[in-house]
Amino acid sequence: MMNVPDGWTKTSLGELASSNAVFCDGDWVESKDQDPEGDVRLIQLADIGDGLYKSKSRRFLTSVKASELRCTFLKPGDLLIARMPDPLGRTCIFPGDPKSSVTVVDVCIVRLSDDIDHRWLMHAMNSPAMRNQIASLQSGSTRKRISRKNLATVQLLVPPLVEQYAIVAKIESMISELDRGAEQLEAVRTQLGRYRQSVLKAAFEGRLTAAWREERRRQAEKAGGALPTAGDLLERIRAERDSAYTQRLREWEQATKAWEAAGGKASGEKKPRKPVEPTDVDPLSHETLSSLPVLPTGWAWCGLESIVEGGRTCAYGVLKPGTNPKNGVPLIRVGDLVNGTVNQDELRHIEPNLSAEFARTVLEGGEFLISLVGAIGRTAIVPDDLAGANTARAVGVVPLTTTVVPKYVEYFFRRSSKIAEMTSLAHEVARKTLNLEDVRRATIAIAPPDEQAEIVNEIDSRLSVVDQIERTIDTALKQAQSLRQSILKRAFEGRLLTETELEAVRADPAYEPAEKLLARIRAERSTAETKPKKKVRRKRTPQETA
């Protein structure tokens, strides 16, 4: 039960609409009705923020079409309530637009009389109590929404108009302080992002390990030797690939003999897949090398395909995952690639026999993953506990030779310049798509293995501090959001204003109990209902417009 503070009254959202108010859905405007050159803006759900008009979309139609569809034109000050998530019921005030504007059918328009402060109602609609009510009235299994009919029934506690003004002033004063703090935290987060990139840039220019290299050089000189050259490094990589292939070939031969001894095809088991013989990778051309930065002594530029493990190959993942069995094989998707690793919180699964059909991307741990569709260039290294998992088609799998430290490769591709390079190679279909061949040919600066490990340590030591600061920022922002909700909760329970502030409100000559303003609204509506109504053509239904 709602406790009603002195002077307040309980009512529904629908009851607040007086005779001259507007309480209706937006308009059913199909794609065929829109025109990018139109003179009327079509406000979308994406424009409706939580107490903030976002103005993100760019959809239009002509005024002729808007008149033909009998659209409701918006006015500055109108409340726009999202009837679909997320979150459901979020409300903002339309500030106006240089163009005449209408909105889509899943946005409810509320235009109030002067007896209600529209800013007060916006904050009320975004309060925890209202969100809970709206959630209880939602419908739909896959796409949740609330009908305008149900929206009209939500219950509010309405204070006197003078008190509404005072509540709004205090809410906005307190929230503006929170917003300033949040802006400062976001500015720090942006600076941390720049610092991350500066660390990665310095790392792969050799600056983080310059002193380490110099010490190794002195040690080599004392021992009467020299550090390995770039040519030595590339030769070592080639030898390791050949050795890995030979080992996998030997294992395949043994597995094939065991399969044949068990009856071959009659056993119902698939024949073991033969390892892929490493192809000779052409060295980078002089033209390509001349376009790349100069590397420290002992480093070398090569294509990513040069450091693929012998016996394996770069590959796309599972094309059509199908069902999501509880005890199936974990499937890594683009959204699971987060900050260089695989977020296992929401992994889906596939049938084991389907995973077996895509044996080339069955993971062993340590592979380099890169997103190929949509958000191009997300990267991760497969953790050992996901050995046996598989990947979705939009994730490229690059098995790495043991000559490279996997995290070194991932950090190299996490640089903003490399992400931009990969994105520039993508082509548009329905979404941006990067060919795996472009990934194979991507260049990478390879340091000697022991220096790779040192570089990863140097990066880790710096970025771990950044990670901790970002976690602190995230916690502070969550606390600010909780405090915002607490402010709104107290405001609409009548507990935000102090006794002194309430005394000042009640001393105002314009003060009157909320029941009186609601009585006026009811009287206006009753008078309007007794007047003969003009016939108005109803809006067409979606079925009629199809």
Stockholm file with secondary structure:
# STOCKHOLM 1.0

chainA/1-546         MMNVPDGWTKTSLGELASSNAVFCDGDWVESKDQDPEGDVRLIQLADIGDGLYKSKSRRFLTSVKASELRCTFLKPGDLLIARMPDPLGRTCIFPGDPKSSVTVVDVCIVRLSDDIDHRWLMHAMNSPAMRNQIASLQSGSTRKRISRKNLATVQLLVPPLVEQYAIVAKIESMISELDRGAEQLEAVRTQLGRYRQSVLKAAFEGRLTAAWREERRRQAEKAGGALPTAGDLLERIRAERDSAYTQRLREWEQATKAWEAAGGKASGEKKPRKPVEPTDVDPLSHETLSSLPVLPTGWAWCGLESIVEGGRTCAYGVLKPGTNPKNGVPLIRVGDLVNGTVNQDELRHIEPNLSAEFARTVLEGGEFLISLVGAIGRTAIVPDDLAGANTARAVGVVPLTTTVVPKYVEYFFRRSSKIAEMTSLAHEVARKTLNLEDVRRATIAIAPPDEQAEIVNEIDSRLSVVDQIERTIDTALKQAQSLRQSILKRAFEGRLLTETELEAVRADPAYEPAEKLLARIRAERSTAETKPKKKVRRKRTPQETA
#=GR chainA/1-546 SS CCCCCTTCEEEETGGGCCTTCEEEECBCCCGGGCCTTCSEEEECGGGBCSSSBCCCCCCEECHHHHHHTTCCCCCTTCEEEESSSSSTTCEEECCCCSSEEEEBTTEEEEECCTTSCHHHHHHHHTSHHHHHHHHHTCBCSSSCBCCHHHHTTCEEEECCHHHHHHHHHHHHHHHHHHHHHHHHHHHHHHHHHHHHHHHHHHHTTTCTTHHHHHHHHHHHHHTTCCCCCHHHHHHHHHHHHHHHHHHHHHHHHHHHHHHHHTTGGGGTCCCCCCCBCCCCCCCCCHHHHHTSCCCCTTCEEEEGGGGBCTBCCCBCCBSCCCCCCTTSEEEECGGGEETBEECCTTCEEECHHHHHHTGGGCCCSSCEEEECBSSTTCEEECCGGGTTCEEBTTEEEECBCTTSCHHHHHHHHHSHHHHHHHHHHCEESSSEECCHHHHHHCEEEECCHHHHHHHHHHHHHHHHHHHHHHHHHHHHHHHHHHHHHHHHHHHTTTCSSCHHHHHHHHHSTTCCCHHHHHHHHHHHHHHHHHSCCCCCCCCCCHHHHC
#=GC SS_cons         CCCCCTTCEEEETGGGCCTTCEEEECBCCCGGGCCTTCSEEEECGGGBCSSSBCCCCCCEECHHHHHHTTCCCCCTTCEEEESSSSSTTCEEECCCCSSEEEEBTTEEEEECCTTSCHHHHHHHHTSHHHHHHHHHTCBCSSSCBCCHHHHTTCEEEECCHHHHHHHHHHHHHHHHHHHHHHHHHHHHHHHHHHHHHHHHHHHTTTCTTHHHHHHHHHHHHHTTCCCCCHHHHHHHHHHHHHHHHHHHHHHHHHHHHHHHHTTGGGGTCCCCCCCBCCCCCCCCCHHHHHTSCCCCTTCEEEEGGGGBCTBCCCBCCBSCCCCCCTTSEEEECGGGEETBEECCTTCEEECHHHHHHTGGGCCCSSCEEEECBSSTTCEEECCGGGTTCEEBTTEEEECBCTTSCHHHHHHHHHSHHHHHHHHHHCEESSSEECCHHHHHHCEEEECCHHHHHHHHHHHHHHHHHHHHHHHHHHHHHHHHHHHHHHHHHHHTTTCSSCHHHHHHHHHSTTCCCHHHHHHHHHHHHHHHHHSCCCCCCCCCCHHHHC
//
